[in-house]
Amino acid sequence: MIESRLVGSVTVLQIHGRLTLESGLRGAVHHAFDSGSRRIVLNLHDVTGIDSSGFAELITCETNALKRGGRLVVCSPSPRAYEVFVVTQLNSVFTVYDTEAQALASVQAT
């Protein structure tokens, strides 16, 4: 499940459970951009796991954000999500912040 909310001009997508192809991340990111948002924070605090299709979804969303002139950052990864980021080296692709407040401050400054 993905919850979407606006904080100023930034869309925060709070992801719950496993991040997979069926999670709807790509659709949620597209909707945010189609609604005019150019800055997106993915909050992974409640992610219980990421499979290979979820990994691909993250990369696709980052690529689409860059193509649209936007910015996508990750915050508050659960221990399991952070482990996947390190093992797959996604932490070298994404900017990962410890807290949502840090992520919001960063994207609001740009």
C-alpha positions as CSV (number, residue, x, y, z in Angstrom):
1,M,0.0,0.0,0.0
2,I,1.2,3.5,-0.8
3,E,-0.1,6.6,0.9
4,S,0.5,10.0,-0.8
5,R,0.5,13.4,0.8
6,L,1.7,16.8,0.0
7,V,4.2,18.7,2.3
8,G,4.4,22.1,0.7
9,S,5.2,21.4,-2.9
10,V,6.8,18.0,-2.2
11,T,4.9,14.7,-2.6
12,V,5.7,12.2,0.1
13,L,4.9,8.6,-0.8
14,Q,4.8,6.4,2.3
15,I,5.2,2.7,1.3
16,H,3.9,0.0,3.5
17,G,4.7,-3.7,3.3
18,R,6.8,-5.4,0.5
19,L,7.9,-3.3,-2.4
20,T,7.1,-5.3,-5.5
21,L,5.9,-4.7,-9.1
22,E,2.3,-5.0,-7.7
23,S,2.9,-2.3,-5.1
24,G,1.9,0.5,-7.5
25,L,5.0,2.7,-7.0
26,R,5.4,3.5,-10.6
27,G,1.7,4.6,-10.9
28,A,2.0,6.7,-7.7
29,V,5.1,8.5,-9.0
30,H,3.5,9.1,-12.4
31,H,0.4,10.5,-10.7
32,A,2.6,12.8,-8.6
33,F,4.3,14.2,-11.6
34,D,1.1,14.4,-13.6
35,S,-0.3,16.5,-10.7
36,G,2.5,18.9,-11.0
37,S,4.9,17.7,-8.3
38,R,8.6,17.8,-9.3
39,R,10.0,16.7,-6.0
40,I,9.1,13.3,-4.5
41,V,10.2,11.7,-1.2
42,L,9.9,7.9,-0.9
43,N,9.5,7.1,2.8
44,L,10.5,3.5,3.3
45,H,10.1,3.3,7.0
46,D,7.3,0.6,6.8
47,V,8.9,-1.5,4.0
48,T,9.2,-5.1,5.0
49,G,11.1,-6.2,2.0
50,I,12.0,-5.5,-1.6
51,D,12.1,-8.1,-4.3
52,S,13.8,-7.9,-7.7
53,S,10.7,-6.3,-9.3
54,G,10.6,-3.7,-6.6
55,F,14.2,-3.0,-7.2
56,A,13.4,-2.5,-10.9
57,E,10.5,-0.2,-10.0
58,L,12.8,2.0,-7.9
59,I,15.2,2.4,-10.8
60,T,12.4,3.1,-13.3
61,C,10.9,5.7,-11.0
62,E,14.3,7.4,-10.6
63,T,14.9,7.4,-14.4
64,N,11.4,8.8,-15.0
65,A,12.0,11.5,-12.4
66,L,15.2,12.6,-14.1
67,K,13.6,12.6,-17.6
68,R,10.8,14.9,-16.2
69,G,13.3,17.3,-14.6
70,G,12.3,16.1,-11.2
71,R,14.0,14.9,-8.1
72,L,13.3,11.7,-6.2
73,V,14.9,10.9,-2.9
74,V,14.5,8.1,-0.3
75,C,14.2,8.5,3.5
76,S,13.8,6.4,6.6
77,P,14.5,3.0,5.2
78,S,13.6,0.1,7.4
79,P,16.6,-2.1,8.3
80,R,15.5,-4.7,5.7
81,A,15.1,-2.0,3.0
82,Y,18.4,-0.5,3.9
83,E,20.1,-3.9,3.6
84,V,18.7,-4.3,0.1
85,F,20.0,-0.8,-0.8
86,V,23.5,-1.6,0.4
87,V,23.7,-5.1,-1.2
88,T,22.4,-3.9,-4.5
89,Q,24.3,-0.6,-4.3
90,L,21.1,1.4,-4.7
91,N,22.5,3.7,-2.1
92,S,24.9,4.9,-4.8
93,V,22.0,5.6,-7.1
94,F,19.6,7.3,-4.7
95,T,20.2,10.0,-2.1
96,V,19.1,8.3,1.1
97,Y,18.2,10.3,4.2
98,D,17.8,9.0,7.7
99,T,14.6,11.0,8.4
100,E,11.8,12.4,6.4
101,A,12.5,15.9,7.8
102,Q,16.1,15.7,6.3
103,A,14.8,14.6,2.9
104,L,12.1,17.3,2.9
105,A,14.7,20.0,3.8
106,S,17.0,18.8,1.0
107,V,14.4,18.8,-1.8
108,Q,12.7,22.0,-0.7
109,A,16.1,23.7,-0.9
110,T,16.5,22.9,-4.6
